[in-house]
Structures are given as structure tokens and as C-alpha cells.
Amino acid sequence: MSDTNRDQRRRVLQGIGALLGGSVVAGTASASANANEANEADGEDGLVTVEGGESVEGSVACIERAIERTGLLHVATIDHAANAASIGEELRPTTLLIFGNPEAGTPLMQESQSIGIDLPQKLLIWEDADGEVNVTYNDPAYLAARHGIEKQDDRIERIDEALATLADSARNGAE
């Protein structure tokens, strides 16, 4: 395994470890900073959008591998473009990954059960009109505010770092 792949894998695992309740370690800050910059650019809609890989299919595969490696529960993959094609309509490549971790989500729902409408977590991998691939997810801080969650700042921060790291794996092709 090359040093680049090893470093990418380490960053993905560290970020997901944070989601699983482990300590936050060096290496996740850059992905989180990228997500925070993207979030500022997106405005106040509660969405974070970052650059994906070269294709939706490749980005989805990278993220699915990262989800599997880290032991997150992969709930579903929804191919919106395939669904559109099934009714004779066209849609640029658009895939939704749904995944979660009861250890991270349960305490949030214990504080405010309504957050269950936004859990498990989701990443939308999509191609825009210019052919660029993007990864979009809900900003955990936005969701916490939306549902009145006030006692989970550290958990929300770890979830944010983990989501940023997963989204970043699409661009970096983490192995």
C-alpha cells in the first residue's frame, strides 16, 4: 500500500472512529475544515456540499468501502437516476447513501426524538449540470439546532468530522 493510500485510509478511519465515539485525532481536521468552508458557501440551508471524485459511481464506491471498513451500518443505497429511468425520465447521476451508528444516534434521539426524522445519516452523491461530482450532507450542527439538541456538542462535532471524512473519501479515493 502506498504512503498516500495509507494516509488516506488512516484519515477515513480516524474520522469514523470519532463518529463511533473514539477520540478525535490529527488528520480529520482538514476534511472538517473543507466541509466548514463549503457550508459557509452554501448559506444557511443546513447542507454541506464538497467536491466529489471523478464520477458519481466511483465516489459512491469509495464511500461505501469507507462505510464498510469502519463498521457503520449501511442501511441503503438509492440510485435516483435509475429510478427516474424506470419511469422513462432522465436524471443526471444521483445516488443517496444511508448509513448510521446507533451509538452515535441514540443519545441524540434520547435528547430529542424528532431528530429521528433526519437519522440515519445520508450522503447524496450527484453530478451537476457542468458534469462536476458533488457530495452533500446535512450539517450536524444545523440538525442539532433544528431539533433543540443542546447537550451533545462533542458528539455533534465528532459526527461532523466523520461525515466530512466520509465525503472527502469520495474525492481522494481512499482505499
C-alpha positions in Angstrom: 0.0 0.0 0.0 1.4 3.4 -0.9 2.1 6.1 1.7 -0.7 8.2 0.1 -3.3 5.4 0.3 -2.1 4.6 3.9 -2.6 8.2 4.9 -6.0 8.4 3.2 -7.1 5.2 4.9 -5.9 6.5 8.3 -7.8 9.7 7.9 -11.0 7.9 7.0 -10.7 5.5 9.9 -9.9 8.4 12.3 -12.9 10.4 11.2 -15.2 7.4 11.5 -13.6 6.5 14.8 -14.8 9.9 16.0 -18.3 9.0 14.9 -18.1 5.8 16.8 -17.2 7.6 20.0 -13.4 7.5 19.8 -11.2 10.4 20.4 -10.6 13.0 17.7 -7.1 12.7 16.4 -5.0 14.6 13.9 -5.9 14.1 10.3 -9.6 14.8 10.4 -9.2 18.5 10.8 -8.5 19.1 7.1 -11.7 17.3 6.0 -13.7 19.1 8.6 -12.2 22.4 7.7 -13.1 21.8 4.0 -16.7 20.9 5.0 -16.9 24.0 7.1 -15.7 26.2 4.3 -18.2 24.5 1.9 -21.0 25.0 4.5 -20.3 28.7 4.7 -20.5 28.9 0.9 -23.8 27.0 0.9 -25.5 29.5 3.2 -27.9 28.7 5.9 -29.8 25.8 4.3 -28.2 23.3 6.6 -26.4 21.5 3.8 -22.7 20.9 3.3 -21.5 20.3 -0.2 -18.0 19.3 -1.1 -16.3 18.2 -4.3 -16.6 14.5 -5.1 -14.4 12.3 -7.2 -14.3 11.9 -11.0 -17.6 10.1 -11.3 -20.7 9.5 -9.1 -20.2 5.8 -9.5 -16.6 5.9 -8.3 -17.4 8.3 -5.5 -20.2 6.0 -4.3 -17.9 3.0 -4.4 -15.2 4.8 -2.3 -17.7 6.0 0.3 -19.3 2.5 0.5 -15.9 1.0 1.1 -15.2 3.6 3.8 -18.6 2.9 5.5 -17.9 -0.9 5.4 -14.4 -0.6 6.7 -15.4 1.5 9.7 -18.3 -0.8 10.8 -21.0 1.7 10.2 -24.4 0.2 9.5 -25.1 0.6 5.7 -28.8 0.9 5.6 -29.5 1.6 1.9 -28.2 2.9 -1.5 -30.8 4.6 -3.6 -30.0 5.3 -7.2 -32.3 8.2 -8.1 -31.2 8.2 -11.7 -32.1 4.5 -12.1 -35.4 5.2 -10.5 -36.1 8.0 -12.9 -35.1 5.8 -15.9 -37.6 3.2 -14.7 -40.4 5.6 -15.5 -38.8 6.8 -18.7 -37.3 10.0 -17.3 -33.8 11.3 -17.3 -31.8 12.4 -14.3 -28.1 13.1 -14.0 -26.3 10.5 -11.9 -27.6 11.0 -8.3 -27.2 8.4 -5.6 -28.2 8.6 -1.9 -26.2 6.5 0.7 -28.0 6.0 4.0 -25.9 4.7 7.0 -25.7 5.1 10.7 -24.5 4.1 14.1 -26.9 3.6 16.9 -24.1 4.5 19.4 -24.0 8.0 17.9 -27.6 8.5 17.1 -29.4 7.1 20.1 -28.2 9.7 22.6 -29.3 12.4 20.2 -32.8 10.8 20.0 -32.9 10.5 23.8 -32.5 14.2 24.0 -34.9 15.0 21.1 -36.7 12.2 19.4 -37.7 14.4 16.5 -34.1 14.1 15.2 -35.1 10.6 14.1 -36.6 12.1 11.0 -33.1 13.1 10.0 -31.4 9.9 11.1 -29.8 7.7 9.9 -27.2 9.9 8.2 -27.2 10.4 4.5 -24.7 11.4 1.8 -26.0 12.5 -1.6 -23.5 12.0 -4.4 -24.6 13.9 -7.6 -23.4 15.3 -10.9 -24.2 18.9 -11.6 -25.1 20.5 -14.9 -21.4 21.1 -15.6 -20.5 17.4 -15.1 -18.9 18.0 -11.7 -19.4 15.5 -9.0 -20.5 16.7 -5.5 -21.2 15.2 -2.1 -23.9 16.8 0.0 -24.9 16.0 3.6 -26.8 17.6 6.4 -24.8 19.8 8.7 -24.9 18.1 12.1 -24.9 21.5 13.9 -27.8 22.6 11.9 -29.7 19.4 12.7 -28.9 19.9 16.4 -30.3 23.4 16.3 -33.3 22.3 14.3 -34.2 19.7 16.9 -33.2 21.7 20.0 -30.3 19.5 21.0 -28.0 21.3 23.4 -26.2 18.7 25.5 -24.3 16.9 22.7 -21.7 19.4 21.4 -18.8 17.0 21.5 -20.9 14.3 19.8 -22.1 16.7 17.1 -18.6 17.8 16.4 -17.4 14.2 16.1 -20.3 13.4 13.7 -19.4 16.4 11.7 -15.8 15.3 11.4 -16.8 11.8 10.5 -19.2 13.0 7.7 -16.6 15.3 6.4 -14.1 12.5 6.3 -16.5 10.2 4.5 -17.3 12.9 1.9 -13.6 13.5 1.5 -13.0 9.8 0.8 -15.0 10.2 -2.5 -12.5 12.8 -3.8 -9.4 11.0 -2.5 -10.4 7.5 -3.5 -9.4 6.2 -0.1 -8.6 2.5 -0.2 
